[in-house]
Each structure stands twice: as C-alpha cells, then as structure tokens.
C-alpha cells in the first residue's frame, strides 16, 4: 500500500492535517533545509502527539553538517532512536556514520535532493544499511518507477507542493539589502520575479532557500504510483494556506480513476500555478 507522507504548512497545523496522513514529516530547526521545522526541544512532544494518533513520524536532518554540529547531531539521533521515530532523512554521511558507530536502531532515508537520481547509487546505499531514498524532483516519472523497481530500497516521491531549487549557506537576501544600504526586512519570506515567474525565497538560520514558481500537482500520477506499490508519496504544505492544503489532502485521499477528472478541475480552481515539473521532461546536457 502506498502511504501518504504529509508535511504541515506550519508546526502548529499538525492536528489539522494528521487525519489525512499516514505519516508526518518535520525538519529540526538548525539541522534541516526545505522542510517545515520544529525546535529540537519540541521533538518529544511532537512524537507523542503523532504516535497517539497512530501515525508514523519522519524527521529530517538533511543539511550539510559542520564539525560544530556533530555533538548536537549525535544527541538528536540518539533521541530519535529512543523515541521510536520511523525514519530520519539525511544528506550528510555524518548521520550514517554516527548511526553505524552507535548501532542506533533508526531507519535512514537518503535525501540529497538533486543527487538521488539513479537506481545504482540508491542500491549501493541500500546495501550499506540505508533503508530508503527521497527521490529527486529532477527526474522523470519513468525514472522514478524504474528506481523503485530495481533499487530494492524504500522509495519516497513528491506528488504535491513547491519544489526546492536552490540552497545556500549564505543569507543572500539580507546580504543584498545590507550591501545596497536598503531597509532591513523582519520577514524571512521573500519573492524573486524573473521572466514572468515568481519564485518564493526563504531565509532561515542555516541560509537561503529558493523554491519553484509552480506547485507540483501529480494527482493523476499518484494513481499510477499506487498501482506500482510505491512506498510513500510526499505532500508538502510548505507555503500553502492551511485551508487549501486540507482540501488537497482530501482529494488525494479519495481520488480514483472515476473521479480523477473532477478532482483535477477542483485543484485547478484552487491554484493557478500548478505544474508537472520534470515528470515528462528529461534533463539533457548540451555542450555549446
């Protein structure tokens, strides 16, 4: 059965979306990028809330770690294991090394965004003790299905939400405002207008993140993923108004071949900027 992994728009929205989810995903503030965050001090409380609802909890520790992060990272991983967290997303191999060294009973999910693109690498990490992979949004639906078929690892693919495009450790917007003596902004949400598109920009403690100008809508593809027994699909509420996101979750919960067209029309009425990303567009590198 394909499970729905849901990320609430904000940590305060957890109970508003949990009924339509099989699993919940949060990042830990200061240790993750591109995900709705919770402070590390709230991890136990959130875990108890999710488990009380008999749902799974995934935690993301997917930023590139510094040496100074390692002592806290080790304690976070120990805590995740003790709390029975169902999966930990990681980017930096330090997470894998710590889990091996301490023999922590944790399900690890390789989440390297633009690098999780081929089945052979996924199979390698799977043989190395990694349980699953959060697949890149830069590959096609055919490639997603191929990796799921050949890798042997648990696969997660995104079916709804804004897509992360770029992450920098620099605080690019604040540096720009400071360099040109512009008024500092209290908000951490910004937008870049380029060639008729609007790209959301978020600045956090760990740096700057830029997202796609469109919202991924793979409602139709979700039905195919179900038929192929994809392990998890990911629905991101990040930057989505809660009321609209709740409707989206309801549509994914009830969609079938008969009502697909009707629900697609309803989704189109909710959002004017949906798209399919690279699901039907191969990336081709050309030498100029």
Secondary structure by P-SEA (a helix, b strand, c coil): cbbbbbbcccccccccccccccbbbbbccccccccccccccaaaaaaaaaaaacbbbbbbccccccccaaaaaaaaaaaaaaacccbbbbccaaaaaaaaaaccccccccccccccccaaaaaaaaaaccccccccccccaaaaaaaaaccccbbbbbccccccccccccaaaaaaaaaaccccccccbbbbbcccbbbbbbbcccbbbbbbcbbbbaaaaaaaaaaacccbbbbbcccccaaaaaaaaaaaacccccaaaaaaaaaaaaccccccccccbbbbbbcc
